[in-house]
Amino acid sequence: MVPPQNLTIGIAVMTLQSESHLSRCLLPFLNSPLKPRLLVVDSSSTDGTVAIAKSMGAETFVIPRQEFNHGSSRELARKMLKTDIVVMLTPDAFAVDASVLEKLVQPILKGLAVVCYARQIPHEGASFFEAFPREFNYPINSQLRALTDLDQYGVYTFFCSDSCAAYLNRALDEIGGFQPVLFGEDTVAVAKLLHKSYKIAYVAEALVYHSHRYSLRQEFCRYFDVGLMRQQYRSLILTKATDSQRGREFVRLMFKRLWREHPSLLPYACAQTLTKWLGYRMGQWSVKAPVWFKKTLSSQRYYWSSTAYIQSTKTHLHS
C-alpha cells in the first residue's frame, strides 16, 4: 500500500535504557509495507539502546537526560523527521503485527482526522490493575470524535496516547506543535486541534501491547503530574463532565469487577484508588506551589530545572 498524495510517514521513538524492549518495538514498523522513516530520540542511555537502534537501521539522536520532556522532545523529533505524518511511539509499545501502521494512519490518509491513536491491550501476564485501565480506556469499537461530541464523551473527547499515535504534521504546525508540558502533551495537542474543528480517530483495529505495573508511590507521583497539568490547562479541556465524573465511573466499574471476580484484591484497590485521588488533588492544589515542592512530588524530576520548564513558564505568562 502506497500512501495517497505521496504522504511521507515518520516514526519517533522516545527511549531511555530501552535495550530490553527496542527490538520487539521497532521490528513490526520496520517490516511495514509503508516503509516509514524511523527516528530514535534517546535520553543518554547507558545500556545498548542506541547501538540496537542503529543496528536495526533506525536513525538516532541523543539528548541530555535532564533535557527530556514529553512535549519538547517530541517536538524536536517531529521537526527532525519533517514527514507529512509523524507517529509517536514508546519503546514498550509492541505492535501485534506489521499491519498496525497501515491501520493506524488510515483516518488521516482518508482525510477523516488529523490525529489517530491505537488501541492498547495489556502485555502478556499483566495483573488486573494493569489490564483493567486498558479495557476501560480502549474500547473494542473505533471512534471518530470532534468537539461537538463533548455531550457524549465528556473529558474522554480529548483522550489520546502518544504510546502509539499518528499526527498530520501540518495540523500540528497550526497549533505550534507539542508544548513543553510536564505531562499530557498528547491531550493538550488534541484539545487544541479539536478547538480548530479537526477530528481525532481512535483506531481499535490497530492493536499494540502496552501496560505498566506501578507501585503506590509511582501512582501518587504520576497522578500528581496529571492533576497539575489538567489544572494548568483546565480552560482548554473544560467540559460539563469533569475528570471526577469519569474517575468515579472507572472506580465503580473496577470495584464491580473485583467484587465479582477477584474479591481478595479489594483492599489493595481501595489503597490504590485513595493514592491516585490524593496525588491528583495535590497536583491540582500545587499549581502555584514552590518549584522545590512540586519537584519532590512529581514523577518528572528533571523537568523542573530543564529548558522545557522555562519555556512552559514563558508560555503561561504570555497566554
VOBA-1610 file (N, C-alpha, C; in pm, whole numbers, padded with zeros to 5 digits, always signed):
BEGIN
Met+00084-00120+00000Met+00000+00000+00000Met+00087+00125+00000Val+00060+00217-00093Val+00136+00342-00100Val+00045+00455-00055Pro+00090+00539+00038Pro+00006+00649+00084Pro-00035+00739-00030Pro-00163+00781-00038Pro-00205+00872-00144Pro-00137+01006-00130Gln-00132+01080-00239Gln-00072+01212-00242Gln+00076+01208-00197Asn+00137+01091-00205Asn+00278+01077-00168Asn+00309+01124-00027Leu+00216+01102+00066Leu+00239+01142+00203Leu+00351+01058+00264Thr+00447+01126+00325Thr+00557+01055+00390Thr+00522+01029+00536Ile+00578+00920+00589Ile+00547+00880+00726Ile+00677+00862+00804Gly+00684+00923+00921Gly+00797+00906+01009Gly+00751+00858+01146Ile+00837+00785+01213Ile+00806+00735+01347Ile+00914+00783+01442Ala+00871+00845+01552Ala+00962+00893+01654Ala+00946+00809+01780Val+01055+00750+01826Val+01053+00666+01947Val+01139+00733+02053Met+01078+00760+02168Met+01150+00820+02281Met+01206+00709+02368Thr+01336+00706+02391Thr+01395+00593+02465Thr+01482+00639+02582Leu+01489+00550+02681Leu+01581+00562+02794Leu+01601+00421+02850Gln+01722+00373+02843Gln+01753+00238+02893Gln+01654+00135+02838Ser+01638+00132+02708Ser+01530+00054+02645Ser+01579-00069+02569Glu+01700-00116+02597Glu+01754-00226+02517Glu+01670-00353+02527Ser+01600-00374+02638Ser+01520-00495+02654Ser+01391-00491+02574His+01348-00370+02532His+01222-00355+02460His+01239-00324+02312Leu+01347-00258+02277Leu+01353-00187+02150Leu+01337-00277+02027Ser+01401-00391+02026Ser+01393-00478+01908Ser+01250-00518+01879Arg+01178-00560+01983Arg+01039-00602+01963Arg+00951-00485+01924Cys+00983-00366+01975Cys+00906-00247+01941Cys+00924-00207+01794Leu+01048-00203+01750Leu+01078-00149+01617Leu+01044-00245+01503Leu+01061-00375+01526Leu+01052-00471+01416Leu+00923-00464+01335Pro+00803-00461+01397Pro+00681-00454+01315Pro+00674-00330+01227Phe+00728-00220+01275Phe+00722-00097+01196Phe+00827-00097+01085Leu+00941-00158+01113Leu+01042-00172+01008Leu+00994-00266+00898Asn+00907-00360+00934Asn+00852-00455+00837Asn+00727-00404+00767Ser+00681-00286+00805Ser+00560-00232+00744Ser+00582-00203+00596Pro+00484-00235+00511Pro+00497-00204+00368Pro+00499-00054+00340Leu+00462+00027+00439Leu+00466+00172+00419Leu+00608+00228+00427Lys+00702+00147+00474Lys+00842+00185+00480Lys+00863+00323+00544Pro+00825+00341+00670Pro+00839+00471+00733Pro+00985+00504+00766Arg+01012+00630+00778Arg+01140+00674+00832Arg+01133+00660+00984Leu+01235+00606+01046Leu+01229+00576+01188Leu+01342+00646+01263Leu+01304+00726+01363Leu+01400+00804+01442Leu+01387+00769+01590Val+01499+00733+01651Val+01503+00707+01795Val+01570+00826+01862Val+01495+00893+01951Val+01550+01003+02029Val+01578+00949+02169Asp+01704+00939+02202Asp+01745+00872+02325Asp+01794+00972+02430Ser+01752+00949+02554Ser+01790+01038+02665Ser+01917+00989+02734Ser+02023+00979+02657Ser+02156+00944+02711Ser+02156+00810+02785Ser+02103+00707+02723Ser+02104+00574+02783Ser+02247+00525+02800Thr+02268+00444+02904Thr+02400+00387+02928Thr+02403+00239+02893Asp+02292+00186+02843Asp+02289+00046+02800Asp+02307+00041+02648Gly+02256-00063+02585Gly+02277-00080+02441Gly+02167-00024+02354Thr+02084+00066+02407Thr+01969+00117+02332Thr+02009+00176+02197Val+02103+00268+02196Val+02140+00337+02072Val+02205+00240+01974Ala+02288+00151+02023Ala+02353+00054+01935Ala+02251-00037+01869Ile+02150-00082+01944Ile+02045-00168+01887Ile+01969-00093+01780Ala+01932+00033+01810Ala+01857+00113+01713Ala+01935+00128+01582Lys+02063+00158+01594Lys+02145+00173+01474Lys+02158+00043+01397Ser+02175-00067+01470Ser+02191-00196+01404Ser+02066-00238+01328Met+01951-00187+01370Met+01824-00220+01304Met+01792-00125+01190Gly+01876-00023+01173Gly+01856+00069+01062Gly+01783+00197+01097Ala+01759+00221+01226Ala+01692+00344+01267Ala+01791+00459+01276Glu+01744+00578+01252Glu+01824+00697+01278Glu+01822+00721+01429Thr+01926+00782+01481Thr+01930+00808+01625Thr+01975+00952+01653Phe+01926+01003+01764Phe+01968+01134+01811Phe+01967+01129+01963Val+02078+01169+02025Val+02091+01160+02170Val+02081+01299+02232Ile+01997+01310+02337Ile+01982+01435+02409Ile+02024+01414+02554Pro+02066+01520+02625Pro+02098+01505+02767Pro+01975+01457+02844Arg+01995+01366+02936Arg+01882+01309+03009Arg+01801+01417+03081Gln+01868+01515+03137Gln+01798+01618+03212Gln+01717+01711+03123Glu+01735+01701+02990Glu+01660+01786+02898Glu+01539+01716+02838Phe+01517+01588+02875Phe+01399+01520+02821Phe+01272+01584+02874Asn+01175+01599+02786Asn+01042+01646+02823Asn+00943+01582+02727His+00828+01542+02780His+00731+01472+02696His+00689+01553+02574Gly+00678+01684+02590Gly+00637+01767+02478Gly+00751+01815+02391Ser+00849+01881+02451Ser+00955+01942+02370Ser+01043+01839+02301Ser+01063+01723+02362Ser+01144+01619+02298Ser+01072+01562+02177Arg+00941+01550+02185Arg+00864+01503+02069Arg+00858+01611+01962Glu+00853+01735+02005Glu+00856+01845+01908Glu+00987+01846+01831Leu+01096+01823+01902Leu+01227+01811+01837Leu+01226+01698+01734Ala+01169+01585+01772Ala+01168+01469+01683Ala+01087+01494+01557Arg+00971+01554+01571Arg+00888+01575+01451Arg+00951+01677+01357Lys+01024+01774+01413Lys+01092+01872+01328Lys+01213+01809+01258Met+01275+01711+01324Met+01386+01641+01260Met+01334+01551+01148Leu+01221+01487+01170Leu+01167+01395+01070Leu+01115+01468+00947Lys+01040+01577+00969Lys+00985+01658+00858Lys+00900+01576+00762Thr+00832+01474+00813Thr+00743+01394+00729Thr+00601+01448+00737Asp+00518+01410+00640Asp+00379+01458+00638Asp+00300+01404+00757Ile+00327+01280+00792Ile+00265+01217+00907Ile+00374+01176+01003Val+00356+01203+01131Val+00453+01159+01230Val+00382+01073+01334Val+00441+00959+01363Val+00386+00866+01462Val+00472+00872+01587Met+00409+00899+01700Met+00478+00898+01829Met+00462+00760+01891Leu+00575+00706+01938Leu+00577+00568+01987Leu+00668+00558+02108Thr+00628+00477+02205Thr+00716+00449+02319Thr+00773+00308+02302Pro+00893+00282+02352Pro+00961+00155+02324Pro+00897+00034+02389Asp+00807+00054+02485Asp+00739-00060+02548Asp+00601-00084+02488Ala+00573-00021+02373Ala+00450-00047+02299Ala+00483-00139+02183Phe+00426-00259+02184Phe+00459-00360+02084Phe+00341-00384+01990Ala+00357-00349+01864Ala+00251-00373+01766Ala+00227-00523+01751Val+00101-00563+01733Val+00070-00705+01723Val+00124-00765+01594Asp+00135-00682+01489Asp+00191-00730+01362Asp+00229-00610+01276Ala+00281-00637+01158Ala+00333-00532+01070Ala+00223-00449+01003Ser+00094-00488+01021Ser-00015-00413+00959Ser-00066-00298+01045Val-00014-00287+01168Val-00066-00186+01261Val-00050-00045+01206Leu+00065-00014+01148Leu+00088+00120+01097Leu-00013+00155+00987Glu-00037+00063+00896Glu-00135+00087+00789Glu-00272+00118+00846Lys-00313+00039+00944Lys-00444+00059+01006Lys-00450+00191+01081Leu-00342+00223+01151Leu-00339+00343+01234Leu-00358+00470+01154Val-00291+00481+01040Val-00291+00608+00966Val-00407+00622+00868Gln-00490+00520+00854Gln-00600+00525+00757Gln-00689+00648+00771Pro-00735+00684+00891Pro-00822+00802+00901Pro-00755+00930+00854Ile-00624+00941+00872Ile-00553+01059+00822Ile-00546+01053+00670Leu-00510+00938+00615Leu-00499+00925+00470Leu-00632+00950+00400Lys-00741+00916+00468Lys-00875+00937+00411Lys-00929+01077+00436Gly-00853+01157+00511Gly-00897+01292+00539Gly-01004+01304+00645Leu-01020+01200+00726Leu-01124+01199+00829Leu-01079+01263+00960Ala-00950+01255+00989Ala-00898+01305+01116Ala-00755+01350+01097Val-00704+01427+01194Val-00564+01469+01189Val-00482+01402+01299Val-00549+01330+01388Val-00483+01252+01491Val-00548+01115+01498Cys-00468+01010+01507Cys-00519+00874+01523Cys-00437+00806+01631Tyr-00503+00733+01720Tyr-00427+00658+01819Tyr-00474+00514+01826Ala-00382+00427+01864Ala-00406+00283+01859Ala-00477+00234+01985Arg-00535+00117+01973Arg-00593+00050+02090Arg-00481-00022+02165Gln-00474+00000+02294Gln-00374-00065+02378Gln-00436-00182+02454Ile-00369-00294+02447Ile-00410-00411+02523Ile-00294-00448+02616Pro-00324-00509+02730Pro-00217-00534+02828Pro-00115-00635+02779His+00007-00619+02827His+00112-00716+02797His+00073-00853+02852Glu+00129-00955+02794Glu+00103-01091+02841Glu+00143-01104+02988Gly+00058-01166+03068Gly+00086-01184+03209Gly+00058-01062+03295Ala-00007-00960+03238Ala-00036-00838+03313Ala-00134-00867+03426Ser-00119-00796+03536Ser-00209-00810+03650Ser-00342-00740+03622Phe-00439-00761+03709Phe-00569-00697+03694Phe-00555-00545+03689Phe-00469-00490+03774Phe-00456-00346+03784Phe-00380-00285+03666Glu-00314-00366+03589Glu-00256-00322+03462Glu-00357-00334+03350Ala-00435-00442+03353Ala-00525-00474+03243Ala-00653-00390+03244Phe-00712-00368+03362Phe-00842-00302+03366Phe-00840-00161+03308Pro-00739-00077+03339Pro-00738+00056+03277Pro-00734+00053+03125Arg-00667-00049+03069Arg-00665-00061+02923Arg-00805-00093+02871Glu-00874-00181+02939Glu-01011-00216+02898Glu-01104-00095+02908Phe-01087-00016+03013Phe-01174+00100+03036Phe-01149+00210+02933Asn-01023+00237+02903Asn-00988+00349+02817Asn-00983+00316+02668Tyr-00975+00186+02636Tyr-00959+00145+02496Tyr-01066+00043+02459Pro-01185+00091+02423Pro-01296+00001+02389Pro-01271-00076+02259Ile-01357-00173+02232Ile-01336-00261+02116Ile-01379-00195+01986Asn-01456-00087+01992Asn-01504-00022+01871Asn-01431+00110+01846Ser-01400+00136+01720Ser-01333+00260+01683Ser-01426+00380+01702Gln-01365+00499+01712Gln-01442+00622+01730Gln-01381+00733+01646Leu-01468+00824+01604Leu-01424+00947+01539Leu-01486+01061+01620Arg-01400+01139+01688Arg-01452+01237+01785Arg-01420+01380+01741Ala-01515+01468+01766Ala-01499+01611+01740Ala-01540+01688+01865Leu-01516+01818+01865Leu-01553+01898+01981Leu-01703+01896+02005Thr-01779+01873+01900Thr-01925+01866+01912Thr-01971+01740+01984Asp-01879+01648+02012Asp-01915+01524+02081Asp-01896+01531+02232Leu-01875+01651+02285Leu-01849+01664+02429Leu-01964+01611+02514Asp-02087+01631+02470Asp-02200+01582+02549Asp-02200+01430+02558Gln-02151+01364+02454Gln-02148+01218+02452Gln-02027+01162+02527Tyr-01910+01219+02504Tyr-01786+01160+02558Tyr-01727+01235+02678Gly-01772+01357+02703Gly-01716+01433+02814Gly-01567+01456+02797Val-01492+01447+02907Val-01347+01471+02901Val-01274+01366+02817Tyr-01338+01252+02796Tyr-01276+01148+02713Tyr-01262+01194+02568Thr-01336+01297+02530Thr-01324+01353+02395Thr-01179+01386+02363Phe-01104+01433+02465Phe-00967+01478+02445Phe-00864+01366+02467Phe-00911+01247+02494Phe-00818+01138+02528Phe-00737+01094+02407Cys-00609+01073+02431Cys-00517+01022+02329Cys-00395+00968+02403Ser-00318+00885+02338Ser-00195+00835+02400Ser-00082+00831+02299Asp+00026+00902+02333Asp+00143+00904+02247Asp+00227+00778+02260Ser+00177+00678+02330Ser+00245+00548+02326Ser+00238+00492+02185Cys+00131+00528+02112Cys+00121+00494+01970Cys+00013+00580+01907Ala+00055+00693+01852Ala-00041+00787+01793Ala+00021+00852+01671Ala-00062+00877+01570Ala-00017+00939+01445Ala-00080+01077+01432Tyr+00000+01172+01383Tyr-00045+01310+01366Tyr-00017+01358+01224Leu-00105+01440+01172Leu-00078+01512+01047Leu+00008+01632+01084Asn+00128+01638+01032Asn+00224+01738+01076Asn+00180+01882+01049Arg+00114+01904+00937Arg+00074+02043+00908Arg-00032+02091+01006Ala-00111+01999+01059Ala-00210+02037+01161Ala-00138+02074+01291Leu-00033+01997+01326Leu+00046+02033+01444Leu+00112+02169+01427Asp+00156+02199+01305Asp+00217+02330+01280Asp+00119+02443+01313Glu-00009+02419+01286Glu-00110+02523+01308Glu-00126+02558+01456Ile-00095+02463+01544Ile-00111+02489+01688Ile+00023+02510+01757Gly+00128+02525+01679Gly+00260+02548+01737Gly+00327+02421+01785Gly+00281+02305+01739Gly+00343+02178+01774Gly+00314+02136+01916Phe+00394+02041+01966Phe+00379+01993+02103Phe+00434+02096+02201Gln+00360+02118+02307Gln+00400+02215+02408Gln+00496+02152+02510Pro+00585+02232+02570Pro+00681+02180+02668Pro+00615+02158+02804Val+00518+02067+02808Val+00440+02045+02929Val+00505+01940+03019Leu+00464+01941+03144Leu+00509+01841+03239Leu+00461+01703+03200Phe+00339+01693+03154Phe+00274+01565+03129Phe+00155+01590+03036Gly+00119+01491+02955Gly-00002+01503+02875Gly+00010+01590+02752Glu+00126+01586+02688Glu+00143+01664+02565Glu+00043+01621+02458Asp+00003+01494+02460Asp-00095+01444+02364Asp-00232+01505+02389Thr-00274+01513+02515Thr-00403+01571+02550Thr-00410+01718+02510Val-00304+01792+02538Val-00300+01935+02505Val-00307+01954+02353Ala-00230+01876+02279Ala-00230+01888+02134Ala-00367+01854+02076Val-00426+01746+02124Val-00558+01704+02074Val-00663+01811+02104Ala-00662+01864+02226Ala-00759+01967+02263Ala-00748+02088+02171Lys-00625+02131+02145Lys-00606+02247+02057Lys-00654+02218+01916Leu-00629+02097+01869Leu-00672+02061+01734Leu-00824+02050+01725Leu-00887+01995+01829Leu-01032+01987+01829Leu-01095+02125+01832His-01033+02218+01904His-01085+02355+01907His-01070+02424+01773Lys-00988+02369+01685Lys-00975+02421+01549Lys-01067+02346+01452Ser-01159+02268+01508Ser-01261+02195+01432Ser-01207+02073+01359Tyr-01089+02025+01397Tyr-01039+01900+01345Tyr-01099+01783+01424Lys-01075+01661+01378Lys-01125+01543+01446Lys-01011+01449+01486Ile-01039+01367+01587Ile-00945+01266+01633Ile-01007+01129+01614Ala-00926+01034+01570Ala-00975+00898+01547Ala-00910+00801+01645Tyr-00993+00722+01710Tyr-00944+00608+01788Tyr-00960+00486+01699Val-00847+00420+01670Val-00846+00310+01574Val-00832+00178+01650Ala-00944+00116+01679Ala-00944-00006+01760Ala-00881-00124+01688Glu-00874-00115+01554Glu-00817-00225+01476Glu-00663-00224+01481Ala-00606-00111+01520Ala-00460-00100+01533Ala-00422-00136+01676Leu-00374-00256+01696Leu-00352-00309+01831Leu-00204-00308+01870Val-00178-00255+01990Val-00043-00262+02046Val-00051-00312+02189Tyr+00047-00393+02227Tyr+00059-00434+02367Tyr+00126-00320+02444His+00060-00274+02549His+00120-00168+02630His+00048-00158+02764Ser+00120-00179+02871Ser+00065-00164+03006Ser+00180-00146+03103His+00148-00096+03222His+00251-00068+03322His+00212-00124+03458Arg+00312-00160+03533Arg+00292-00202+03672Arg+00357-00096+03761Tyr+00274-00018+03830Tyr+00323+00091+03913Tyr+00308+00057+04062Ser+00404+00101+04141Ser+00391+00094+04286Ser+00295+00206+04330Leu+00253+00202+04455Leu+00164+00307+04505Leu+00234+00443+04501Arg+00361+00445+04531Arg+00435+00572+04524Arg+00438+00624+04380Gln+00463+00536+04286Gln+00466+00577+04146Gln+00328+00626+04101Glu+00222+00561+04148Glu+00087+00604+04114Glu+00062+00745+04167Phe+00104+00770+04292Phe+00085+00903+04351Phe+00156+01010+04268Cys+00283+00987+04238Cys+00361+01086+04164Cys+00305+01107+04024Arg+00262+01001+03959Arg+00207+01011+03825Arg+00078+01093+03827Tyr-00009+01064+03923Tyr-00136+01137+03929Tyr-00118+01280+03980Phe-00013+01305+04057Phe+00022+01442+04092Phe+00049+01522+03964Asp+00127+01465+03874Asp+00158+01532+03747Asp+00033+01552+03663Val-00053+01450+03659Val-00177+01461+03581Val-00265+01573+03636Gly-00284+01575+03768Gly-00367+01678+03828Gly-00313+01817+03806Leu-00181+01833+03817Leu-00118+01962+03796Leu-00135+02009+03652Met-00109+01919+03557Met-00122+01956+03417Met-00266+01992+03381Arg-00362+01913+03426Arg-00501+01937+03388Arg-00556+02063+03455Gln-00502+02098+03569Gln-00541+02224+03632Gln-00484+02342+03553Gln-00361+02328+03508Gln-00298+02435+03431Gln-00371+02459+03298Tyr-00420+02352+03238Tyr-00486+02362+03108Tyr-00637+02342+03117Arg-00695+02373+03233Arg-00837+02346+03256Arg-00927+02421+03157Ser-00887+02543+03115Ser-00971+02618+03021Ser-00975+02552+02884Leu-00872+02477+02851Leu-00863+02411+02721Leu-00946+02284+02715Ile-00958+02217+02829Ile-01028+02088+02833Ile-01151+02096+02923Leu-01210+02214+02932Leu-01326+02236+03017Leu-01451+02176+02952Thr-01521+02091+03024Thr-01645+02032+02976Thr-01744+02026+03091Lys-01870+01993+03058Lys-01971+01975+03162Lys-01937+01852+03247Ala-01886+01750+03180Ala-01846+01629+03251Ala-01701+01643+03297Thr-01677+01632+03425Thr-01544+01657+03480Thr-01460+01531+03485Asp-01330+01550+03514Asp-01242+01436+03538Asp-01296+01350+03652Ser-01351+01416+03753Ser-01402+01343+03869Ser-01514+01247+03830Gln-01599+01289+03739Gln-01709+01203+03696Gln-01656+01079+03624Arg-01559+01099+03538Arg-01502+00982+03470Arg-01426+00895+03568Gly-01358+00957+03662Gly-01287+00881+03764Gly-01380+00797+03848Arg-01494+00854+03885Arg-01592+00778+03964Arg-01646+00659+03885Glu-01668+00678+03754Glu-01716+00567+03672Glu-01612+00456+03663Phe-01486+00495+03651Phe-01377+00397+03649Phe-01376+00316+03778Val-01383+00385+03891Val-01379+00317+04021Val-01501+00227+04037Arg-01617+00276+03996Arg-01739+00195+04009Arg-01727+00064+03932Leu-01685+00072+03808Leu-01673-00047+03725Leu-01562-00140+03774Met-01452-00080+03822Met-01342-00162+03872Met-01384-00241+03996Phe-01450-00176+04091Phe-01491-00245+04213Phe-01600-00348+04184Lys-01685-00319+04088Lys-01787-00416+04048Lys-01722-00543+03994Arg-01621-00524+03910Arg-01550-00639+03852Arg-01474-00716+03962Leu-01407-00643+04049Leu-01331-00709+04155Leu-01423-00787+04250Trp-01535-00729+04286Trp-01629-00797+04376Trp-01676-00929+04316Arg-01692-00929+04183Arg-01743-01047+04115Arg-01633-01150+04088Glu-01512-01102+04056Glu-01408-01195+04008Glu-01286-01207+04098His-01248-01099+04167His-01125-01101+04247His-01146-01030+04381Pro-01235-01077+04466Pro-01264-01005+04591Pro-01143-00988+04682Ser-01046-01075+04672Ser-00928-01063+04758Ser-00844-00940+04724Leu-00866-00883+04606Leu-00790-00765+04564Leu-00855-00633+04605Leu-00971-00640+04666Leu-01043-00518+04703Leu-00966-00428+04799Pro-00898-00481+04901Pro-00822-00391+04989Pro-00715-00312+04915Tyr-00642-00378+04826Tyr-00539-00306+04750Tyr-00605-00204+04657Ala-00720-00239+04600Ala-00790-00146+04513Ala-00828-00019+04588Cys-00869-00035+04713Cys-00902+00082+04795Cys-00779+00169+04817Ala-00667+00106+04850Ala-00544+00181+04874Ala-00497+00251+04746Gln-00505+00181+04635Gln-00461+00240+04508Gln-00549+00358+04469Thr-00681+00342+04485Thr-00775+00449+04449Thr-00751+00573+04534Leu-00731+00553+04663Leu-00704+00667+04751Leu-00573+00734+04715Thr-00472+00656+04682Thr-00341+00710+04644Thr-00353+00796+04518Lys-00422+00745+04417Lys-00441+00821+04294Lys-00516+00951+04320Trp-00622+00942+04400Trp-00704+01060+04428Trp-00622+01166+04501Leu-00545+01124+04600Leu-00462+01218+04675Leu-00357+01283+04583Gly-00293+01202+04498Gly-00195+01256+04406Gly-00256+01358+04312Tyr-00372+01324+04256Tyr-00441+01413+04162Tyr-00479+01544+04230Arg-00537+01536+04350Arg-00578+01656+04421Arg-00458+01742+04461Met-00353+01678+04507Met-00233+01752+04542Met-00178+01826+04420Gly-00182+01760+04304Gly-00138+01825+04181Gly-00223+01947+04149Gln-00355+01933+04160Gln-00444+02046+04135Gln-00416+02163+04228Trp-00389+02132+04352Trp-00369+02236+04453Trp-00228+02298+04448Ser-00140+02241+04366Ser+00001+02280+04371Ser+00048+02365+04254Val-00045+02416+04174Val-00006+02494+04057Val+00084+02611+04096Lys+00053+02678+04206Lys+00131+02794+04249Lys+00228+02761+04362Ala+00247+02633+04389Ala+00340+02591+04495Ala+00484+02615+04451Pro+00578+02623+04546Pro+00719+02640+04510Pro+00769+02525+04423Val+00865+02554+04339Val+00918+02453+04248Val+00976+02334+04326Trp+01044+02361+04437Trp+01106+02252+04513Trp+01000+02154+04562Phe+00881+02206+04595Phe+00772+02122+04643Phe+00718+02034+04531Lys+00695+02095+04415Lys+00643+02021+04300Lys+00743+01916+04253Lys+00870+01952+04255Lys+00975+01858+04213Lys+00978+01737+04306Thr+00952+01759+04435Thr+00955+01650+04532Thr+00846+01547+04505Leu+00729+01593+04462Leu+00614+01505+04444Leu+00597+01456+04301Ser+00667+01515+04207Ser+00649+01483+04065Ser+00723+01356+04025Ser+00670+01290+03922Ser+00740+01174+03864Ser+00844+01219+03761Gln+00842+01348+03727Gln+00932+01401+03624Gln+01034+01495+03689Arg+01128+01441+03763Arg+01218+01523+03844Arg+01302+01620+03759Tyr+01349+01575+03643Tyr+01435+01660+03562Tyr+01361+01780+03505Tyr+01231+01766+03487Tyr+01154+01870+03420Tyr+01168+02006+03487Trp+01174+02008+03619Trp+01164+02134+03693Trp+01288+02222+03683Ser+01395+02170+03632Ser+01514+02252+03609Ser+01554+02253+03462Ser+01468+02200+03377Ser+01502+02185+03236Ser+01464+02309+03155Thr+01514+02313+03034Thr+01477+02419+02941Thr+01327+02415+02913Ala+01271+02295+02911Ala+01128+02279+02884Ala+01044+02351+02989Tyr+01086+02343+03115Tyr+01011+02410+03222Tyr+01016+02562+03202Ile+01132+02613+03167Ile+01146+02756+03144Ile+01057+02800+03027Gln+01055+02720+02919Gln+00971+02751+02804Gln+00824+02747+02843Ser+00786+02646+02921Ser+00647+02633+02963Ser+00604+02751+03048Thr+00691+02797+03138Thr+00660+02911+03222Thr+00636+03036+03137Lys+00722+03056+03038Lys+00705+03171+02948Lys+00573+03162+02872Thr+00537+03040+02830Thr+00412+03020+02756Thr+00292+03062+02839His+00291+03023+02966His+00179+03057+03053His+00176+03207+03084Leu+00292+03269+03094Leu+00296+03412+03123Leu+00240+03496+03009His+00251+03442+02887His+00205+03516+02770His+00071+03466+02715Ser+00012+03369+02784Ser-00116+03317+02734Ser-00232+03392+02793
//
